[in-house]
Amino acid sequence: MKNSTSELETLRIAANKNFVGKLGIYAKLSGPGWIQAAVTLGGGSLVSALYLGVIGGYQFMWLQPLAMLLGIIMLGAISHVTLSSEERPFVSVKKNISPSLAWGWLIATVIADVVFCSAQYSLGTDAVQGNLGLFKGEGGTVYIITGIFTVISLSLLWMSLQGGKASKVIDYVIKGLVAVVVLSFMGVVIVLAANGGVAWGALLKGIVPDFSALFRPTSTYAEAISATGESAAFWKEYITSNQRNVIISAFGAAVGINMTFLLPYSLKAKGWSKPHRELSRFDLVLGLFVPFIMATSFLVIATSSQFHANKDGMHSPAAAASVLDARLASTVEDYKSLPEEQQSELRNALPQAEKDISVMLAKRNARDLATSLEPFLGKNAQLIFGIGILAMAISTMIVHMMMNGYAISEALGKPGKKALFMFGAAMPAAAGFFSPILWQGDPTIKTAIAVPAGVMAATLLPIAYLVFILLMNSKKTLGSEMPKRRGLINTLMIIATTVATFASIWSLLGKLDSTKAYEQIFGIVGLIGLPILFFIGILGFIKKNRAL
């Protein structure tokens, strides 16, 4: 798509406006940022927000906005490189950094798209059957749902390739779906607030970052931990460990490896170039940052109000039992190999204080949250959440397919070719159609698929960040378009990359604690591969840019 004369003239008018004037103009022209929001507002962000509210309450309000802010810094750098160079990003990385890193970036994107698209199908199916109460029959009924998702998603993508007014359909659909997600969860919080269900003082305090939560439980658990007596040390460590894990996973869910691949190609697909650089920065804030922090913050507020440090909160007995199982496994030899009846007796024999804290820490899903809010929202609770989560799932699965279309057509050397794009888009769609087998069926299959994909994504995200730091400092790539104030920009990018690397290493170290040998192997491979890939990237950059 070429830049239209009218659009370029609009950009020239915007350049002479004040901030508010620019905001109004750029809001109408935005697009790629909304697509980024659609992919990050998926199952990973939903689960992270739900458990953040459960375990940290309002004290973790700062976490996801900070995670996304760091992601925006790197996506802004990716945008600058893309719009300042005539080359496609994959080609730039191959020529100016390392072919092996370029291919690793692309392959990791394809794997993440195919694997995690099926998870979005599972999320959407659960919303349709659980929250909305539709297609609840046994057997093949679930494939009606996954079939509808597939037809809708691929049809919209095909329409978006046709040019003219039809090509704008995907922009409108994505913006609409993201808006539905935000408005659904906003409505919940408005009703909660109107009924005195939001602790505004604690919420405002929770906006201030508190990194001590990596090393100790939040203060709201002090009384509950003290009540457990001799077991207090276990519960303190259990809560601290879970807080740390949810902090790391929330950072990882904000920006994924495939998002770093998607942004350049969605910018190119819009026909944006150098004159659009300021617009692209506004677009990331308006289309990605604002919807993301609104949706995730509303979820954290709702979950905190209902579950955090609440021994009477709505919960699944199985979820609370799994928390008690961790406690008993720490003191009872071979606890996990005991018959279920004996495990149940041991759980029942624990003091009430430990049973209470297990309820506080039990993981919840969207259905639990909707059910707990029925006193506030009435019968509409499941409907409101069902619509929000369904919109979340559909928007994310569409963008996973889009990303894969770009990646496969690029891999075959024919970016933008319609047939190859649709072939690439159909790959995650096929995985999604069979998600009842891959994601909802045998948990062994799910783990065997998710673990290597997660390890590859965790390993290569900081590498993708490193690659774009190097490209931002490559005269061979940018020439006279090297950014001003590079010292400040480099500092911000290094901070974002350091956090991503820390999160990656923490995730990989977690695999070493697994009882499954293959998870440990993947963790070791990731920990060894990460420094090697860093070395390859830096060495390749030095060699290819030495003469300049």
Legacy VTK file of the C-alpha trace (Angstrom):
# vtk DataFile Version 3.0
C-alpha trace
ASCII
DATASET POLYDATA
POINTS 548 float
0.000 0.000 0.000
1.536 3.318 -1.120
1.365 6.501 0.908
-1.574 8.546 -0.363
-1.026 12.255 -1.044
-3.876 13.140 1.309
-2.365 11.101 4.147
1.053 12.734 3.725
-0.611 16.144 3.677
-2.468 15.207 6.884
0.867 14.288 8.492
2.325 17.672 7.485
-0.654 19.407 9.089
-0.245 17.307 12.244
3.442 18.253 12.500
2.457 21.879 13.121
-0.201 21.094 15.731
0.189 21.024 19.499
0.023 17.748 21.414
-3.775 17.662 21.643
-4.136 18.491 17.959
-1.724 15.745 16.978
-3.547 13.315 19.229
-6.834 13.846 17.407
-5.286 13.411 13.955
-3.089 10.445 14.825
-5.939 8.609 16.556
-7.762 8.437 13.195
-4.654 7.181 11.348
-3.577 4.604 13.940
-3.560 0.879 13.184
-0.459 -1.276 13.830
-0.507 -0.446 17.566
-4.037 -1.828 17.850
-2.886 -5.035 16.168
-0.125 -5.307 18.777
-2.735 -4.810 21.516
-4.873 -7.574 20.030
-2.071 -10.121 20.297
-0.882 -9.170 23.778
-4.416 -9.016 25.219
-4.724 -12.788 25.047
-4.671 -15.756 27.367
-1.240 -14.995 28.823
-2.199 -11.492 29.931
-5.566 -12.727 31.205
-4.033 -15.442 33.390
-1.294 -13.078 34.618
-3.810 -10.368 35.552
-6.103 -12.844 37.310
-3.347 -14.309 39.452
-1.724 -10.921 40.077
-4.960 -9.856 41.741
-5.199 -13.108 43.700
-1.685 -13.166 45.104
-0.677 -9.496 45.157
-3.923 -7.584 45.164
-3.805 -3.839 44.593
-0.127 -3.861 45.550
0.718 -5.109 42.032
-1.115 -2.386 40.105
2.247 -1.062 38.929
3.500 -4.277 37.374
1.822 -4.662 33.987
2.000 -0.941 33.061
5.750 -1.007 33.782
6.183 -4.225 31.792
4.401 -2.711 28.807
6.307 0.576 29.091
9.569 -1.346 28.700
8.063 -3.205 25.757
6.972 0.082 24.152
10.565 1.341 24.347
11.770 -1.617 22.288
8.832 -1.576 19.892
9.505 2.123 19.345
13.073 1.245 18.358
11.808 -1.475 16.020
9.426 1.047 14.465
12.223 3.587 13.907
14.480 1.012 12.216
11.631 -0.249 10.029
10.433 3.165 8.866
13.941 4.568 8.331
15.179 1.751 6.094
13.989 0.555 2.710
14.883 -3.017 3.617
12.555 -5.436 5.333
13.664 -6.144 8.936
14.379 -9.830 8.323
16.725 -8.862 5.473
18.375 -6.151 7.605
19.085 -8.609 10.419
20.536 -11.137 7.964
22.755 -8.583 6.238
23.822 -6.432 9.177
23.785 -8.743 12.221
23.612 -12.498 11.644
21.712 -14.842 9.286
21.401 -17.423 12.080
19.757 -14.882 14.411
17.440 -13.731 11.619
16.285 -17.285 10.994
16.044 -18.012 14.715
13.823 -14.924 15.104
11.552 -16.038 12.267
11.354 -19.701 13.350
10.607 -18.739 16.964
7.802 -16.508 15.674
6.274 -19.355 13.644
6.447 -21.792 16.567
4.946 -19.259 18.997
2.140 -18.453 16.544
1.177 -22.067 15.912
1.392 -23.216 19.533
-0.152 -20.243 21.279
-2.897 -19.683 18.713
-4.343 -23.042 19.788
-4.347 -21.741 23.368
-6.499 -18.784 22.244
-8.955 -21.208 20.644
-9.119 -23.031 23.974
-9.724 -19.738 25.790
-12.470 -18.764 23.340
-14.101 -22.195 23.525
-14.147 -21.995 27.321
-15.784 -18.549 27.117
-18.460 -19.792 24.690
-19.286 -22.920 26.685
-18.544 -21.797 30.233
-19.433 -18.106 30.365
-21.994 -17.853 27.574
-23.440 -21.363 27.973
-23.492 -22.120 24.223
-22.632 -25.339 22.338
-22.262 -27.297 25.563
-22.946 -30.706 24.017
-20.558 -33.605 24.243
-18.404 -35.146 21.515
-17.800 -33.169 18.363
-19.808 -30.105 19.414
-16.612 -28.313 20.396
-15.407 -28.531 16.784
-18.375 -26.400 15.725
-16.881 -23.633 17.867
-13.304 -24.068 16.639
-14.605 -24.352 13.071
-16.483 -21.041 13.386
-13.364 -19.366 14.816
-11.306 -20.677 11.885
-13.734 -19.585 9.159
-14.206 -16.104 10.652
-10.481 -15.504 11.170
-9.271 -16.703 7.770
-12.132 -14.922 5.958
-11.241 -11.607 7.593
-7.572 -12.031 6.715
-8.420 -12.874 3.101
-10.604 -9.773 2.863
-7.764 -7.659 4.292
-5.526 -8.717 1.384
-7.920 -7.566 -1.342
-7.006 -3.881 -1.298
-9.328 -0.901 -1.369
-11.973 -0.539 1.326
-11.925 -4.292 2.003
-8.303 -4.033 3.144
-9.369 -1.811 6.038
-11.735 -4.394 7.467
-9.061 -5.978 9.647
-8.238 -2.586 11.216
-11.881 -1.972 12.077
-12.419 -5.483 13.423
-9.261 -5.433 15.565
-10.032 -1.980 16.986
-13.590 -3.076 17.702
-12.563 -6.295 19.453
-9.935 -4.545 21.591
-12.527 -1.907 22.503
-14.976 -4.645 23.545
-12.320 -6.214 25.796
-11.568 -2.900 27.499
-15.207 -1.816 27.838
-16.332 -5.183 29.222
-13.800 -5.129 32.039
-14.301 -1.383 32.576
-18.012 -1.980 33.098
-17.237 -4.518 35.811
-15.017 -2.064 37.704
-17.553 0.770 37.379
-20.240 -1.417 38.953
-17.832 -2.558 41.679
-16.856 1.024 42.460
-20.500 2.126 42.579
-21.130 -0.589 45.181
-18.115 0.317 47.324
-16.172 -2.736 46.180
-12.904 -0.920 45.320
-10.376 0.089 47.982
-9.186 3.307 46.339
-6.491 4.087 48.911
-4.815 0.696 48.476
-5.220 0.967 44.693
-3.438 4.328 44.511
-0.616 3.035 46.738
-0.301 0.009 44.450
0.577 2.179 41.455
4.014 2.850 42.988
6.462 0.039 42.061
7.508 -2.208 44.953
10.294 -4.578 43.901
10.579 -5.982 47.428
7.703 -8.317 46.432
10.372 -10.381 44.669
11.792 -11.274 48.079
8.913 -11.250 50.601
5.123 -11.681 50.750
2.956 -8.602 50.470
1.987 -7.169 53.872
-1.649 -8.295 53.534
-0.614 -11.893 54.249
1.173 -11.181 57.538
-1.729 -12.183 59.800
-2.646 -15.273 57.781
0.963 -16.499 57.736
1.386 -15.903 61.465
-1.763 -17.951 62.171
-0.187 -21.060 60.598
2.308 -21.344 63.483
5.124 -23.799 62.794
4.294 -23.864 59.088
4.761 -20.103 58.714
8.216 -20.476 57.130
6.796 -22.705 54.371
3.944 -20.331 53.573
6.223 -17.303 53.541
8.505 -18.976 51.003
5.564 -20.358 48.979
3.965 -16.914 48.625
7.281 -15.226 47.851
8.085 -17.803 45.168
4.658 -17.479 43.570
4.801 -13.685 43.646
8.193 -13.784 41.969
6.955 -16.204 39.315
3.854 -14.170 38.544
5.938 -10.983 38.278
8.242 -12.687 35.783
5.389 -14.214 33.791
3.531 -10.888 33.675
6.617 -9.206 32.214
6.907 -12.031 29.691
3.224 -11.818 28.708
3.387 -8.091 27.933
5.518 -8.340 24.764
6.246 -11.657 23.067
8.869 -12.691 20.508
6.272 -12.798 17.718
5.196 -9.205 18.458
8.710 -8.035 17.594
8.312 -9.731 14.210
4.763 -8.531 13.614
5.281 -4.800 14.095
7.680 -4.206 11.170
5.472 -6.104 8.726
2.231 -4.469 9.864
3.933 -1.072 9.406
5.076 -2.024 5.902
1.615 -3.387 5.079
0.131 0.040 5.945
2.574 1.664 3.540
4.168 3.729 6.303
7.670 5.163 5.856
9.883 7.964 7.211
7.117 10.599 7.361
5.138 8.262 9.637
7.738 7.895 12.398
6.080 10.274 14.841
2.677 8.774 14.014
4.045 5.298 14.777
5.123 6.398 18.269
1.690 7.875 18.985
0.134 4.723 17.516
1.996 2.472 19.959
0.787 4.554 22.891
-2.811 5.006 21.699
-3.325 1.555 20.228
-1.197 -0.643 22.484
-0.163 0.967 25.765
-3.484 2.567 26.724
-5.789 -0.406 25.927
-3.362 -2.873 27.515
-2.991 -1.061 30.835
-6.726 -0.356 30.979
-7.804 -3.946 30.334
-5.215 -5.582 32.596
-5.673 -3.003 35.372
-9.453 -3.502 35.364
-8.914 -7.257 35.669
-6.450 -6.847 38.548
-8.865 -4.501 40.345
-11.784 -6.909 39.944
-9.754 -9.937 41.023
-8.176 -8.111 43.969
-11.562 -6.979 45.252
-12.918 -10.524 45.290
-10.038 -12.855 46.087
-6.933 -11.260 47.544
-6.271 -12.448 51.120
-9.921 -13.529 51.303
-10.418 -16.885 52.998
-14.080 -16.932 51.956
-13.544 -16.090 48.285
-15.109 -18.105 45.454
-12.713 -20.891 44.475
-12.419 -24.344 43.000
-11.873 -27.022 45.696
-9.321 -28.635 43.394
-7.350 -25.379 43.151
-7.206 -25.022 46.949
-6.297 -28.713 47.281
-3.337 -28.258 44.930
-1.991 -25.523 47.238
-2.322 -27.853 50.250
-0.620 -30.593 48.251
2.454 -28.374 47.906
2.448 -27.812 51.663
2.136 -31.546 52.462
4.730 -32.565 49.877
7.255 -30.438 51.792
6.913 -32.565 54.948
5.393 -35.944 53.963
7.771 -38.303 52.199
6.510 -39.552 48.801
3.278 -37.606 49.298
2.563 -37.350 45.570
2.680 -41.120 45.173
0.107 -41.739 47.925
-3.465 -42.820 46.980
-5.935 -39.959 46.612
-7.927 -41.094 49.654
-4.840 -40.884 51.874
-3.921 -37.476 50.434
-7.456 -36.251 51.160
-7.206 -37.436 54.783
-3.936 -35.567 55.245
-5.418 -32.390 53.772
-8.446 -32.616 56.065
-6.159 -33.091 59.078
-4.359 -29.790 58.504
-5.222 -26.842 60.806
-7.971 -24.480 59.636
-5.464 -21.637 59.318
-3.615 -23.570 56.581
-6.862 -24.411 54.823
-7.768 -20.716 54.910
-4.502 -19.600 53.371
-4.820 -22.272 50.668
-8.129 -20.657 49.632
-6.475 -17.229 49.519
-3.762 -18.564 47.196
-5.884 -20.838 44.983
-5.685 -19.918 41.308
-8.892 -18.670 39.719
-10.189 -18.539 36.193
-12.558 -16.112 34.503
-15.595 -18.213 35.406
-14.705 -18.037 39.117
-14.349 -14.263 38.871
-17.634 -13.848 37.010
-19.455 -16.037 39.550
-18.005 -14.084 42.476
-19.253 -10.832 40.925
-22.848 -11.966 40.491
-23.941 -10.127 43.675
-22.802 -6.901 41.970
-23.577 -7.638 38.312
-26.496 -10.038 38.682
-27.177 -12.603 35.981
-25.187 -10.516 33.499
-21.840 -11.369 35.150
-21.128 -14.425 32.995
-22.358 -12.616 29.866
-20.133 -9.572 30.419
-17.045 -11.633 31.093
-17.887 -14.083 28.330
-18.110 -11.315 25.740
-14.854 -9.699 26.932
-12.896 -12.941 26.953
-14.348 -14.097 23.629
-13.307 -10.791 22.033
-9.872 -11.233 23.600
-9.506 -14.750 22.183
-10.769 -13.963 18.668
-8.641 -10.833 18.242
-5.519 -12.662 19.398
-6.050 -15.719 17.206
-6.576 -13.506 14.129
-3.295 -11.703 14.763
-1.406 -14.960 15.396
-2.545 -16.062 11.935
-1.566 -12.708 10.446
1.914 -12.901 11.986
2.410 -16.386 10.644
1.315 -15.294 7.199
4.007 -12.609 7.194
6.638 -15.007 8.570
6.013 -17.862 6.123
5.853 -15.619 3.054
9.097 -13.956 4.198
10.773 -17.310 4.829
9.944 -18.387 1.269
11.331 -15.143 -0.131
7.995 -13.783 -1.377
6.674 -11.422 1.268
3.186 -10.190 0.560
2.292 -12.966 -1.889
-1.342 -13.720 -1.099
-1.284 -17.500 -1.516
1.789 -17.923 0.688
0.427 -15.487 3.263
-2.825 -17.473 3.531
-0.888 -20.748 3.694
1.090 -19.348 6.628
-2.089 -18.035 8.273
-3.726 -21.464 7.937
-0.997 -23.171 9.994
-2.017 -21.714 13.402
-5.665 -21.974 12.298
-5.246 -25.739 11.846
-3.618 -26.044 15.277
-6.488 -24.023 16.715
-9.148 -26.158 15.075
-7.645 -29.223 16.784
-7.110 -27.403 20.096
-9.516 -29.785 21.921
-6.843 -32.430 21.370
-3.743 -30.238 21.615
-4.740 -27.909 24.458
-7.751 -29.283 26.293
-7.046 -32.976 25.974
-4.137 -35.025 27.308
-2.043 -32.695 29.536
1.099 -34.582 28.453
0.524 -33.464 24.858
-0.062 -29.881 25.991
3.131 -29.792 28.039
5.185 -31.445 25.318
4.052 -28.729 22.878
4.108 -25.721 25.207
7.440 -26.276 26.973
9.802 -26.126 23.943
7.788 -23.246 22.457
7.955 -21.344 25.743
11.685 -21.982 26.111
12.398 -20.787 22.575
10.281 -17.660 23.077
11.913 -16.912 26.444
15.398 -17.420 25.013
14.960 -15.393 21.846
12.994 -12.375 23.121
16.069 -10.728 24.693
18.022 -11.688 21.557
15.442 -9.894 19.390
15.802 -6.880 21.671
19.600 -7.036 21.343
19.309 -7.228 17.549
17.321 -3.998 17.407
19.680 -2.218 19.806
22.450 -3.107 17.356
20.404 -2.010 14.330
19.613 1.309 16.035
23.381 1.847 16.268
24.220 0.572 12.775
25.235 3.207 10.236
25.102 0.472 7.611
21.388 0.047 8.326
20.246 3.600 9.091
22.860 5.846 7.504
21.845 9.469 8.083
18.681 8.339 9.896
20.522 7.382 13.074
18.364 8.593 15.997
19.185 11.762 17.912
19.880 11.543 21.667
21.267 8.050 21.154
22.752 8.020 24.664
19.314 8.285 26.272
17.706 5.914 23.768
20.438 3.300 24.236
20.125 3.548 28.029
16.365 2.931 27.875
16.777 0.042 25.433
19.488 -1.557 27.569
17.248 -1.339 30.644
14.375 -2.998 28.727
16.684 -5.700 27.379
18.197 -6.336 30.821
14.720 -6.855 32.315
13.743 -9.162 29.431
16.966 -11.129 29.925
16.370 -11.440 33.668
12.812 -12.662 33.030
14.100 -15.112 30.436
16.786 -16.549 32.715
14.328 -16.821 35.598
11.862 -18.686 33.380
14.564 -21.055 32.149
15.861 -21.677 35.676
12.320 -22.653 36.648
12.486 -25.505 34.128
15.485 -26.949 36.013
13.268 -27.503 39.079
10.798 -29.578 37.074
10.324 -33.255 37.881
10.171 -33.985 34.124
13.541 -34.729 32.531
12.665 -33.212 29.146
11.689 -29.893 30.776
15.049 -29.823 32.537
16.803 -30.531 29.226
14.989 -27.688 27.470
15.850 -25.379 30.366
19.536 -26.267 30.134
19.514 -25.789 26.352
17.943 -22.347 26.788
20.417 -21.256 29.467
23.363 -22.371 27.322
21.883 -20.969 24.125
21.130 -17.481 25.480
24.760 -16.345 26.025
25.857 -18.052 22.812
23.240 -16.142 20.817
24.243 -12.885 22.521
27.844 -13.561 21.482
26.824 -14.376 17.892
24.795 -11.173 17.643
27.497 -8.854 18.980
30.280 -10.539 16.990
28.197 -10.428 13.790
27.442 -6.747 14.312
31.130 -5.893 14.827
32.214 -7.837 11.726
29.544 -6.458 9.417
29.823 -2.841 10.592
33.604 -2.658 11.156
34.381 -0.731 7.971
31.926 2.073 8.741
LINES 1 549
548 0 1 2 3 4 5 6 7 8 9 10 11 12 13 14 15 16 17 18 19 20 21 22 23 24 25 26 27 28 29 30 31 32 33 34 35 36 37 38 39 40 41 42 43 44 45 46 47 48 49 50 51 52 53 54 55 56 57 58 59 60 61 62 63 64 65 66 67 68 69 70 71 72 73 74 75 76 77 78 79 80 81 82 83 84 85 86 87 88 89 90 91 92 93 94 95 96 97 98 99 100 101 102 103 104 105 106 107 108 109 110 111 112 113 114 115 116 117 118 119 120 121 122 123 124 125 126 127 128 129 130 131 132 133 134 135 136 137 138 139 140 141 142 143 144 145 146 147 148 149 150 151 152 153 154 155 156 157 158 159 160 161 162 163 164 165 166 167 168 169 170 171 172 173 174 175 176 177 178 179 180 181 182 183 184 185 186 187 188 189 190 191 192 193 194 195 196 197 198 199 200 201 202 203 204 205 206 207 208 209 210 211 212 213 214 215 216 217 218 219 220 221 222 223 224 225 226 227 228 229 230 231 232 233 234 235 236 237 238 239 240 241 242 243 244 245 246 247 248 249 250 251 252 253 254 255 256 257 258 259 260 261 262 263 264 265 266 267 268 269 270 271 272 273 274 275 276 277 278 279 280 281 282 283 284 285 286 287 288 289 290 291 292 293 294 295 296 297 298 299 300 301 302 303 304 305 306 307 308 309 310 311 312 313 314 315 316 317 318 319 320 321 322 323 324 325 326 327 328 329 330 331 332 333 334 335 336 337 338 339 340 341 342 343 344 345 346 347 348 349 350 351 352 353 354 355 356 357 358 359 360 361 362 363 364 365 366 367 368 369 370 371 372 373 374 375 376 377 378 379 380 381 382 383 384 385 386 387 388 389 390 391 392 393 394 395 396 397 398 399 400 401 402 403 404 405 406 407 408 409 410 411 412 413 414 415 416 417 418 419 420 421 422 423 424 425 426 427 428 429 430 431 432 433 434 435 436 437 438 439 440 441 442 443 444 445 446 447 448 449 450 451 452 453 454 455 456 457 458 459 460 461 462 463 464 465 466 467 468 469 470 471 472 473 474 475 476 477 478 479 480 481 482 483 484 485 486 487 488 489 490 491 492 493 494 495 496 497 498 499 500 501 502 503 504 505 506 507 508 509 510 511 512 513 514 515 516 517 518 519 520 521 522 523 524 525 526 527 528 529 530 531 532 533 534 535 536 537 538 539 540 541 542 543 544 545 546 547
